């Protein structure tokens, strides 16, 4: 595959075509449709990675290339199933996995294991050479994220209060507990209690188990990892 540049600034002549239609065409082997998907999704994806990396442009460029190559490979090999998740959600799942893999390699290459504050535990790295997930695992993650998104859109059906929905949505967007508490005019403990109550309701609504108190609604720690930012 010819890697796609991660920075697209030209006008999109097919803006009226939906992402779903572009995805369908890409799955049929139309690379031009994939280029359009990249054009629409790439800017936001790159912005997210720049924020995570502290603005390290060269590092982000490399990760973006890996992400788009992996996404196209999954599409070309028929491993991506658009009926299970939106292409945007799948792409972000691939990007998140690529970022975690990068952090693990960085920690391993520099020996940042045990003994120093904030370093990675050797046990956490044991048996994980790269941390790379399979396409099927990424599909499952993306599918669950889409289900959570639908749940938040129809939050009353899951029994979520307006406050609980606002808290979960804000934390998912990267806002920390303390900053959120200040903005809402409530205590940090209130945010924490309502957050975990919301997670429990979402798990119950989706039929997802999660016994660890610090886990997010998908059974992963993706939301709580940012809760003290």
C-alpha positions in Angstrom: 0.0 0.0 0.0 1.1 3.6 -0.7 1.1 5.3 2.7 -1.2 8.3 3.0 0.1 11.6 4.2 -1.3 12.4 7.7 -1.8 16.1 6.9 -4.5 16.8 4.3 -5.4 20.4 3.7 -6.9 20.4 0.2 -10.6 20.8 -0.5 -12.7 17.7 -0.3 -14.6 17.4 -3.6 -16.8 14.5 -2.3 -17.8 16.1 1.0 -21.5 15.3 0.3 -20.7 11.6 0.2 -21.2 10.0 3.7 -18.4 8.2 5.5 -20.6 5.1 5.5 -20.7 5.2 1.7 -17.0 5.9 1.4 -16.4 3.0 3.8 -18.5 0.7 1.6 -16.6 1.7 -1.5 -13.2 1.3 0.3 -14.2 -2.2 1.4 -14.8 -2.9 -2.3 -11.2 -2.0 -3.0 -11.6 1.6 -4.0 -8.5 3.3 -2.8 -9.8 6.8 -3.7 -12.6 6.3 -1.2 -10.1 5.4 1.5 -8.2 8.6 0.6 -11.3 10.5 1.3 -11.9 8.7 4.6 -8.3 9.7 5.6 -8.9 13.3 4.5 -11.9 13.6 6.8 -10.7 11.7 9.8 -7.0 12.3 9.7 -6.9 15.9 11.0 -8.8 15.0 14.2 -6.7 11.9 14.7 -3.5 13.8 14.3 -4.7 16.5 16.8 -5.4 13.8 19.4 -2.0 12.2 19.0 -0.3 15.6 19.1 -2.0 16.4 22.4 -1.0 13.0 23.8 2.6 13.4 22.7 3.0 17.0 23.9 3.3 18.3 20.3 6.0 15.9 19.0 5.2 16.3 15.4 7.8 13.8 14.0 6.7 11.1 16.4 3.0 11.7 15.6 3.7 11.6 11.9 5.3 8.1 12.3 2.4 6.8 14.3 -0.2 8.2 11.9 1.5 6.4 9.0 1.3 3.2 11.1 -2.3 3.7 11.9 -3.5 4.4 8.3 -1.4 1.6 6.9 -3.0 -0.8 9.5 -6.5 0.5 8.7 -6.1 0.0 5.0 -4.6 -3.4 5.5 -7.6 -4.4 7.6 -10.0 -3.2 5.0 -8.1 -4.7 2.0 -7.9 -8.1 3.7 -11.6 -8.0 4.6 -10.9 -8.1 8.3 -12.7 -4.8 9.0 -16.4 -5.3 9.2 -18.4 -2.0 8.8 -21.5 -3.6 10.3 -19.7 -3.9 13.6 -18.4 -0.4 14.0 -18.0 2.9 12.2 -14.7 3.5 10.4 -14.0 6.4 12.6 -14.3 4.4 15.8 -12.2 1.6 14.4 -9.5 4.0 13.2 -9.3 5.6 16.7 -9.1 2.1 18.3 -6.2 1.4 16.0 -4.6 4.7 16.9 -5.0 4.1 20.6 -3.4 0.7 20.3 -0.5 2.2 18.3 0.0 4.9 21.0 0.0 2.4 23.8 2.4 0.2 21.8 4.7 3.2 21.4 4.7 4.0 25.1 5.5 0.3 26.0 8.4 0.2 23.5 9.6 3.6 24.8 9.6 2.3 28.4 11.2 -1.0 27.5 13.9 0.5 25.3 14.9 2.9 28.1 14.6 0.5 30.9 11.9 2.4 32.7 10.7 -0.5 34.8 10.3 -0.5 38.6 12.3 1.5 41.1 11.4 5.0 39.8 8.3 7.0 40.4 5.9 6.9 37.5 7.7 4.1 35.7 6.2 1.0 34.2 6.1 -2.2 36.3 8.2 -5.1 34.9 5.2 -7.3 35.6 3.0 -5.1 33.5 5.4 -5.6 30.6 6.1 -9.3 31.0 4.9 -11.3 28.1 4.0 -8.3 26.0 6.6 -7.8 23.3 4.7 -4.9 21.6 1.3 -4.7 23.1 -0.2 -4.9 19.6 -3.8 -6.1 19.4 -5.3 -8.2 16.7 -7.7 -6.7 14.2 -10.5 -8.8 15.8 -9.7 -7.4 19.2 -9.7 -3.8 17.8 -13.0 -4.5 16.1 -14.5 -5.7 19.4 -13.2 -2.6 21.1 -14.5 -0.3 18.4 -17.9 -2.0 18.5 -18.2 -1.6 22.2 -17.2 2.1 22.0 -20.0 2.6 19.5 -22.4 0.9 21.8 -21.4 3.2 24.6 -21.8 6.2 22.4 -25.3 5.2 21.5 -26.0 4.6 25.2 -24.9 8.1 26.1 -27.0 9.6 23.3 -30.1 7.8 24.7 -28.9 8.1 28.3 -32.3 7.9 29.9 -32.7 4.4 28.5 -29.6 3.3 30.5 -31.0 5.1 33.6 -28.3 7.8 33.5 -29.1 11.2 35.0 -28.2 14.3 33.0 -25.3 14.9 35.5 -24.0 11.4 35.1 -24.1 11.7 31.3 -22.3 15.0 31.4 -19.6 13.7 33.7 -18.9 10.5 31.6 -18.9 12.5 28.4 -16.5 15.1 29.8 -14.1 12.5 31.2 -14.2 10.6 27.9 -13.2 13.9 26.2 -10.2 14.2 28.5 -11.4 16.5 31.3 -10.1 15.5 34.7 -12.2 15.0 37.8 -10.9 18.2 39.6 -11.4 20.4 36.6 -14.8 19.0 35.9 -15.8 19.5 39.6 -14.8 23.2 39.4 -16.7 23.7 36.2 -19.9 22.0 37.5 -19.6 23.7 40.9 -19.6 20.4 42.8 -17.0 18.6 44.9 -14.5 16.1 43.4 -15.9 13.4 45.6 -19.4 14.0 44.0 -17.9 13.7 40.5 -16.1 10.5 41.5 -19.3 8.9 43.1 -21.5 9.9 40.2 -18.9 8.7 37.6 -18.7 5.2 39.1 -22.5 5.1 39.4 -22.7 5.9 35.7 -20.1 3.3 34.8 -22.1 0.7 36.7 -25.3 1.7 34.9 -23.6 1.6 31.5 -22.1 -1.8 32.2 -25.5 -3.1 33.2 -27.2 -1.6 30.1 -24.6 -3.2 27.8 -24.4 -6.4 29.7 -20.6 -5.9 30.2 -19.0 -7.2 33.4 -16.5 -5.1 35.3 -15.5 -5.9 38.8 -12.6 -3.5 39.1 -13.8 -0.2 40.7 -11.4 1.9 38.6 -12.5 0.5 35.3 -14.5 2.6 32.8 -17.8 1.5 31.2 -16.2 -0.6 28.6 -14.3 -2.7 31.1 -11.1 -0.9 30.2 -9.4 1.9 32.1 -9.5 4.3 29.2 -11.6 6.9 31.0 -10.2 6.7 34.5 -6.6 7.0 33.3 -7.3 10.6 32.7 -9.5 11.3 35.7 -6.8 13.1 37.7 -5.3 15.1 34.8 
